[in-house]
Amino acid sequence: MGNTFGNIIKLTTFGESHGVAIGGILEGIPAGFELNLEKIQQEMDRRKPGQSNITTQRKESDTVQFLSGIFEGKTLGTPIGFTIKNEDNKSKDYSHLKDNFRPSHADFTTQEKYGIRDYRGGGRASARETACRVVGGAIAKQFLEKEGIIINAFVSSVGTISVEKPWQELNFDNTEKNKVRCPDLSKAQEMEDYILEIKKQGDTVGGIITGVIQNLPTGLGEPVFDKLHSQLGKAMLSINAVKGFEYGSGFSGASLRGSKHNDIFENKEGIITTKTNNSGGIQGGISNGEAVNFKVAFKPVATIMQKQESVNEQGEKIELDFKGRHDPCVVPRAVPIVEAMASLTILDFFMRNKISAV
């Protein structure tokens, strides 16, 4: 249960962190669409572990092997099946966790739900699963780009260090020019230095990723249970370590008066637009043509290289000494995951409108 995301564009993922492989099945992509397989791998390289000294040193090539749904570089309209081998899973690093519950992990809840768990790296609850989302999202992203819809995400804060400029003043071309994936290069260096200091202390830190969807047409989203922002929220909150989601003015809008918060409509050369965008590009759960902007908050990675108290399966008090390879801050590697989930969500609504228009 709960392994499939989407309505028309459906992604089902499978596999555990320390199994033979992980993979997925993507359904709903129209036939005859020409894919750039190199771009898919590039998206995977943005997420893969071991890419810098501020990420986990687990070494995975994350090479995607497509099994079905693609012929001579074009989609067939049938399910696109793929696998990604687990190449560097050191399961022995987790043997001491067989009967023990790690603080703030899914060990206890998984054991309670199923009566059994794969303790090696968290099993199905591991962030390794998100590699499958990046494959599906990379395909969706290419489809959207053909329609002129552009999706960007970037790290806007690490701990207490935040980008103060609005996203409109940032050059997204700078996002991939630093390890943190922050387009504000001066802040990026501050963030990198802070993450390295946290890493030396054997600790972890959280952060925020900002997402921006540009050139979105009006009319995407359903007015009741499938509002555009509710589905975006579901997509983001399904990502490991996410603790919060907001769009437009978000929580800060709660302190404003309606006279200040309302987005005033105006006619610009025959196109209806708004003077401000506190709505975040969504009104009544439906896109209004303005840029959709949102923020996703990530908690500190739960595995820290410090001793911590906990209990075992018998309820006995224990002290855990953590081993293994883990990210001191997850947000740099989570940027392509946020873009992937946004791409899947938007393409799903895009295809819904295509079908309802027939």
C-alpha positions as CSV (number, residue, x, y, z in Angstrom):
1,M,0.0,0.0,0.0
2,G,1.1,3.6,-0.7
3,N,3.8,2.7,-3.2
4,T,2.1,4.6,-6.2
5,F,1.9,8.3,-6.7
6,G,-0.3,10.1,-9.2
7,N,-3.7,9.6,-11.0
8,I,-3.0,9.6,-14.8
9,I,0.8,9.9,-14.6
10,K,1.5,7.1,-12.1
11,L,4.8,6.2,-10.6
12,T,5.2,3.0,-8.6
13,T,8.5,2.4,-6.8
14,F,9.9,-0.8,-5.3
15,G,13.0,-2.0,-3.5
16,E,15.0,-1.5,-0.2
17,S,18.1,0.4,0.5
18,H,20.3,-2.7,0.9
19,G,18.5,-5.1,-1.5
20,V,19.8,-6.1,-4.9
21,A,18.2,-3.1,-6.6
22,I,15.5,-0.5,-6.5
23,G,13.3,0.5,-9.3
24,G,9.9,1.7,-10.6
25,I,7.2,1.7,-13.2
26,L,6.0,4.9,-14.8
27,E,2.6,4.9,-16.5
28,G,0.7,7.4,-18.5
29,I,3.4,9.0,-20.6
30,P,2.0,9.4,-24.1
31,A,3.5,7.4,-27.0
32,G,6.0,8.9,-29.5
33,F,7.7,11.2,-27.0
34,E,11.4,11.4,-27.7
35,L,13.4,11.1,-24.5
36,N,16.9,12.4,-23.8
37,L,18.3,9.5,-21.7
38,E,21.5,11.4,-20.9
39,K,19.5,14.1,-19.2
40,I,17.8,11.5,-17.1
41,Q,21.2,10.3,-15.9
42,Q,22.3,13.9,-15.3
43,E,19.3,14.3,-12.9
44,M,20.4,11.1,-11.2
45,D,23.9,12.4,-10.8
46,R,22.6,15.4,-9.0
47,R,20.9,13.2,-6.4
48,K,23.4,10.3,-6.1
49,P,25.6,9.9,-2.9
50,G,29.3,10.5,-2.7
51,Q,29.3,13.6,-5.0
52,S,31.1,15.9,-2.5
53,N,32.5,16.2,1.0
54,I,29.2,17.5,2.4
55,T,27.3,14.4,1.4
56,T,27.3,10.7,2.4
57,Q,30.4,8.9,1.0
58,R,28.4,5.9,-0.1
59,K,29.5,5.3,-3.7
60,E,26.6,4.6,-6.1
61,S,26.7,5.2,-9.9
62,D,22.9,5.2,-9.9
63,T,22.9,4.1,-13.5
64,V,19.4,3.6,-14.7
65,Q,18.5,0.5,-16.7
66,F,15.3,0.8,-18.7
67,L,13.4,-2.5,-19.1
68,S,10.3,-1.5,-21.1
69,G,8.2,1.3,-22.6
70,I,11.0,2.9,-24.7
71,F,12.1,1.9,-28.2
72,E,14.7,3.7,-30.3
73,G,14.6,6.6,-27.8
74,K,10.9,7.1,-28.0
75,T,8.1,6.2,-25.5
76,L,5.7,3.5,-26.6
77,G,2.8,4.6,-24.4
78,T,3.2,1.4,-22.4
79,P,4.5,1.2,-18.8
80,I,8.2,2.4,-18.5
81,G,10.0,0.0,-16.3
82,F,13.4,0.6,-14.8
83,T,15.9,-0.6,-12.2
84,I,18.9,0.9,-10.4
85,K,21.4,-1.5,-8.8
86,N,22.6,-1.1,-5.2
87,E,26.3,-1.3,-5.7
88,D,27.9,-0.1,-2.4
89,N,25.6,-1.2,0.4
90,K,27.7,-2.2,3.4
91,S,25.0,-4.0,5.4
92,K,27.5,-5.0,8.1
93,D,27.5,-1.4,9.2
94,Y,23.9,-2.0,10.5
95,S,24.3,-5.3,12.2
96,H,24.3,-3.7,15.6
97,L,20.8,-2.3,14.9
98,K,19.1,-5.6,14.4
99,D,17.2,-5.4,17.7
100,N,17.6,-1.7,18.5
101,F,15.5,1.3,17.7
102,R,17.3,4.4,16.4
103,P,16.0,7.8,17.6
104,S,13.7,9.6,15.1
105,H,14.0,6.8,12.5
106,A,11.2,4.5,11.2
107,D,12.6,1.4,13.0
108,F,10.0,1.4,15.8
109,T,7.0,2.3,13.7
110,T,7.9,-0.2,11.0
111,Q,8.3,-3.0,13.5
112,E,5.0,-2.1,15.1
113,K,3.2,-2.0,11.8
114,Y,4.6,-5.2,10.1
115,G,6.1,-7.2,12.9
116,I,9.3,-7.4,10.8
117,R,11.8,-4.9,9.3
118,D,14.8,-4.7,7.2
119,Y,17.2,-2.9,9.6
120,R,19.9,-2.5,7.0
121,G,19.9,1.2,6.2
122,G,16.2,1.6,7.0
123,G,14.9,-0.7,4.3
124,R,12.0,0.7,2.4
125,A,12.0,3.8,4.6
126,S,15.4,4.8,3.4
127,A,15.9,7.9,1.3
128,R,17.5,5.6,-1.3
129,E,14.0,5.1,-2.6
130,T,13.9,8.7,-3.8
131,A,16.3,7.8,-6.7
132,C,13.3,6.1,-8.3
133,R,11.3,9.3,-8.1
134,V,14.1,11.2,-9.8
135,V,13.9,8.9,-12.8
136,G,10.1,9.4,-13.1
137,G,10.4,13.1,-12.5
138,A,13.2,13.5,-15.0
139,I,10.9,12.0,-17.7
140,A,8.0,14.2,-16.6
141,K,10.3,17.3,-16.6
142,Q,11.3,16.7,-20.2
143,F,7.7,16.5,-21.3
144,L,6.8,19.7,-19.4
145,E,9.8,21.6,-20.9
146,K,8.5,20.8,-24.4
147,E,5.4,22.7,-23.3
148,G,7.5,25.6,-22.0
149,I,6.9,24.8,-18.3
150,I,10.1,25.3,-16.3
151,I,10.6,23.9,-12.8
152,N,13.6,25.0,-10.6
153,A,14.4,24.2,-7.0
154,F,17.3,25.5,-4.9
155,V,18.6,25.5,-1.3
156,S,17.4,28.7,0.3
157,S,18.5,28.0,3.9
158,V,20.7,25.7,5.9
159,G,20.3,26.0,9.7
160,T,20.0,29.7,10.4
161,I,21.8,30.8,7.2
162,S,19.2,32.0,4.7
163,V,19.0,33.6,1.2
164,E,17.5,37.0,1.7
165,K,16.9,37.9,-1.9
166,P,13.6,37.1,-3.5
167,W,13.8,34.3,-6.0
168,Q,13.1,36.7,-8.9
169,E,16.5,38.3,-8.2
170,L,18.4,35.0,-8.3
171,N,20.2,33.4,-11.3
172,F,19.2,29.8,-11.3
173,D,22.2,29.0,-13.6
174,N,24.3,29.4,-10.4
175,T,22.5,26.6,-8.6
176,E,24.7,23.9,-9.9
177,K,27.9,25.9,-9.5
178,N,28.4,25.0,-5.9
179,K,28.1,21.9,-3.6
180,V,25.1,23.3,-1.7
181,R,23.0,24.1,-4.8
182,C,22.3,27.6,-3.7
183,P,22.1,30.3,-6.5
184,D,23.2,33.0,-4.1
185,L,27.0,32.2,-4.3
186,S,28.0,34.2,-1.2
187,K,25.4,32.4,0.9
188,A,26.4,29.1,-0.6
189,Q,29.9,29.4,0.7
190,E,28.6,30.2,4.2
191,M,26.3,27.2,4.0
192,E,29.1,24.9,2.9
193,D,31.4,26.0,5.7
194,Y,28.6,25.6,8.2
195,I,27.8,22.0,7.0
196,L,31.5,21.0,7.2
197,E,31.7,22.4,10.8
198,I,28.5,20.4,11.7
199,K,30.0,17.3,10.1
200,K,33.2,17.6,12.2
201,Q,31.1,17.7,15.3
202,G,29.4,14.4,14.3
203,D,26.1,16.2,14.1
204,T,23.6,17.1,11.4
205,V,21.5,20.2,10.3
206,G,18.3,20.8,8.4
207,G,17.3,23.4,5.8
208,I,14.8,24.7,3.3
209,I,14.4,24.2,-0.4
210,T,12.5,26.7,-2.5
211,G,10.7,25.6,-5.6
212,V,9.5,27.8,-8.5
213,I,7.3,26.7,-11.4
214,Q,7.2,29.2,-14.3
215,N,5.1,29.5,-17.4
216,L,2.4,27.4,-15.9
217,P,-0.9,27.7,-17.8
218,T,-4.1,28.8,-16.0
219,G,-6.6,26.1,-15.1
220,L,-4.5,23.3,-13.6
221,G,-5.9,21.8,-10.4
222,E,-9.3,20.7,-9.1
223,P,-11.4,22.9,-6.8
224,V,-12.1,20.5,-3.9
225,F,-10.0,17.6,-2.7
226,D,-7.4,17.7,-5.5
227,K,-6.4,21.3,-5.3
228,L,-3.1,22.0,-7.0
229,H,-1.4,23.1,-3.8
230,S,-2.8,20.1,-1.8
231,Q,-1.3,17.7,-4.3
232,L,2.0,19.6,-4.4
233,G,1.9,19.5,-0.6
234,K,1.3,15.7,-0.6
235,A,4.2,15.3,-3.1
236,M,6.6,17.2,-1.0
237,L,5.5,15.8,2.4
238,S,6.1,12.3,1.0
239,I,9.8,13.0,0.7
240,N,12.0,11.6,3.5
241,A,12.9,14.1,6.3
242,V,10.3,16.7,5.1
243,K,8.6,18.5,8.1
244,G,6.7,21.3,6.4
245,F,5.4,22.8,3.2
246,E,4.1,26.3,2.3
247,Y,3.3,28.1,-0.9
248,G,2.9,31.8,-1.8
249,S,2.9,33.9,1.4
250,G,2.7,30.7,3.5
251,F,2.6,31.1,7.2
252,S,3.7,34.7,7.1
253,G,0.4,35.5,5.3
254,A,-1.5,34.6,8.5
255,S,-0.3,37.9,10.1
256,L,-1.4,40.1,7.3
257,R,-4.8,41.9,6.7
258,G,-6.8,41.0,3.7
259,S,-6.3,44.5,2.3
260,K,-2.5,43.9,2.2
261,H,-2.7,40.2,1.2
262,N,-5.1,40.3,-1.7
263,D,-3.5,40.0,-5.2
264,I,-5.0,42.8,-7.3
265,F,-5.9,41.9,-10.9
266,E,-4.8,44.0,-13.8
267,N,-5.0,43.8,-17.6
268,K,-1.6,43.9,-19.3
269,E,-2.0,44.1,-23.0
270,G,-4.9,41.8,-23.0
271,I,-3.5,39.3,-20.5
272,I,-5.1,39.2,-17.0
273,T,-2.4,39.1,-14.3
274,T,-1.9,40.1,-10.7
275,K,0.2,43.0,-9.2
276,T,1.4,40.8,-6.4
277,N,1.6,37.0,-5.9
278,N,0.8,36.2,-2.3
279,S,-1.4,33.5,-3.7
280,G,1.7,31.7,-5.0
281,G,0.2,31.2,-8.4
282,I,-2.8,29.3,-7.1
283,Q,-6.3,30.5,-6.3
284,G,-9.2,28.2,-5.3
285,G,-6.8,25.3,-5.8
286,I,-6.3,26.2,-9.5
287,S,-3.3,27.8,-11.3
288,N,-3.9,31.4,-12.2
289,G,-1.0,31.8,-14.6
290,E,1.5,33.4,-12.2
291,A,4.6,31.6,-11.0
292,V,3.9,28.9,-8.5
293,N,6.4,29.2,-5.6
294,F,6.7,27.1,-2.5
295,K,9.1,26.1,0.3
296,V,9.9,22.6,1.7
297,A,11.4,22.3,5.2
298,F,13.8,19.4,5.9
299,K,14.7,18.2,9.4
300,P,18.3,17.4,10.4
301,V,19.3,13.8,9.3
302,A,18.4,11.5,12.2
303,T,21.6,9.5,12.1
304,I,24.3,11.4,14.0
305,M,27.9,10.3,14.7
306,Q,27.4,10.7,18.5
307,K,26.3,8.3,21.2
308,Q,22.6,8.4,21.9
309,E,20.3,6.7,24.4
310,S,17.4,4.5,23.1
311,V,15.7,1.2,23.8
312,N,15.7,-2.2,22.1
313,E,12.8,-4.4,21.0
314,Q,12.5,-5.7,24.6
315,G,12.1,-2.2,25.9
316,E,15.5,-2.2,27.6
317,K,17.5,1.0,27.8
318,I,20.6,1.0,25.6
319,E,23.2,3.3,24.2
320,L,23.8,3.4,20.5
321,D,27.1,4.2,18.8
322,F,26.4,5.0,15.2
323,K,28.3,3.8,12.2
324,G,27.9,4.0,8.5
325,R,27.9,6.8,5.9
326,H,25.3,9.5,6.2
327,D,24.7,13.1,5.0
328,P,25.4,15.9,7.5
329,C,22.7,17.9,5.7
330,V,20.3,16.3,3.2
331,V,19.1,19.5,1.4
332,P,21.8,19.7,-1.3
333,R,20.9,16.2,-2.6
334,A,17.2,16.8,-2.1
335,V,17.0,19.6,-4.7
336,P,16.5,17.2,-7.7
337,I,14.0,15.2,-5.6
338,V,11.8,18.3,-5.0
339,E,12.0,19.1,-8.8
340,A,11.1,15.5,-9.6
341,M,8.0,15.4,-7.4
342,A,6.9,18.8,-8.6
343,S,7.3,17.7,-12.2
344,L,5.2,14.5,-11.6
345,T,2.5,16.5,-9.9
346,I,2.3,19.2,-12.6
347,L,2.3,16.7,-15.5
348,D,-0.5,14.7,-13.9
349,F,-2.7,17.8,-13.8
350,F,-1.6,18.8,-17.3
351,M,-2.7,15.4,-18.6
352,R,-6.0,15.7,-16.7
353,N,-6.8,18.9,-18.5
354,K,-5.9,17.3,-21.8
355,I,-8.3,14.5,-21.2
356,S,-11.2,16.7,-19.9
357,A,-10.8,18.9,-23.0
358,V,-11.4,15.9,-25.4
